[in-house]
């Protein structure tokens, strides 16, 4: 406990540092905060986008079934020849 008290008392001393050192200490703290936030943020499965038919189902079985159904319906309509 004495070591912590000595350290705490030493923090009251006035120290002169260069602006470059201050800038790099600030930059290091910001980058460490960003990295900490990325690594320990809660993981989610949120999708950002309109899902406007880009063909990406993301493992959704219902989406794959709908895509197969739409492809089958398209084949059926494409194979019909209308003669007037």
C-alpha positions as a printed Julia matrix, in Angstrom:
84×3 Matrix{Float64}:
   0.0     0.0     0.0
   2.96    2.29    0.62
   4.06    1.9    -2.99
   0.64    3.03   -4.23
   0.71    6.03   -1.89
   4.22    6.97   -3.09
   3.1     6.69   -6.69
   0.01    8.82   -5.97
   2.14   11.49   -4.31
   4.58   11.47   -7.24
   1.75   12.33   -9.62
   1.49   15.8    -8.08
   4.9    16.77   -9.49
   4.99   19.18  -12.41
   6.48   17.67  -15.56
   7.21   19.26  -18.92
   6.62   17.17  -22.02
   6.85   17.95  -25.7
   3.73   18.51  -27.76
   4.74   15.58  -29.96
   4.76   13.25  -26.95
   1.39   14.57  -25.82
  -0.02   14.07  -29.33
   1.21   10.47  -29.52
  -0.1     9.68  -26.03
  -3.51   11.03  -27.04
  -3.41    9.12  -30.37
  -2.46    5.9   -28.57
  -5.33    6.31  -26.11
  -7.84    6.95  -28.93
  -6.69    3.96  -31.0
  -6.66    1.71  -27.93
 -10.22    2.83  -27.14
 -11.38    2.07  -30.68
  -9.72   -1.36  -30.6
 -11.19   -2.1   -27.17
 -14.64   -1.09  -28.41
 -14.41   -3.3   -31.47
 -13.17   -6.34  -29.57
 -15.57   -6.15  -26.63
 -18.72   -4.82  -28.28
 -21.79   -7.05  -28.25
 -22.05   -9.1   -31.4
 -25.26   -8.79  -33.37
 -26.77  -10.17  -36.56
 -28.16   -6.85  -37.73
 -28.35   -6.31  -41.48
 -28.09   -2.83  -42.86
 -29.59   -2.55  -46.32
 -32.79   -2.88  -48.27
 -32.48   -6.6   -49.11
 -33.75   -5.8   -52.56
 -33.04   -9.14  -54.18
 -29.27   -9.21  -54.36
 -29.38  -13.01  -54.04
 -27.78  -13.15  -50.6
 -29.88  -15.29  -48.28
 -27.33  -15.49  -45.5
 -28.19  -19.08  -44.59
 -31.93  -18.47  -44.38
 -33.7   -21.66  -45.53
 -36.98  -19.87  -46.26
 -35.16  -17.45  -48.54
 -33.57  -20.31  -50.44
 -36.94  -22.04  -50.86
 -38.53  -18.82  -52.14
 -35.68  -18.33  -54.59
 -36.12  -21.88  -55.95
 -39.88  -21.36  -56.21
 -39.44  -18.08  -58.1
 -36.91  -19.69  -60.46
 -39.32  -22.57  -61.12
 -42.19  -20.16  -61.83
 -39.97  -18.17  -64.15
 -39.05  -21.33  -66.07
 -42.7   -22.19  -66.46
 -43.61  -18.75  -67.75
 -40.59  -18.63  -70.06
 -41.44  -21.99  -71.61
 -44.96  -20.93  -72.55
 -45.11  -19.74  -76.16
 -48.06  -17.59  -77.11
 -49.04  -17.67  -80.78
 -51.59  -15.19  -81.94
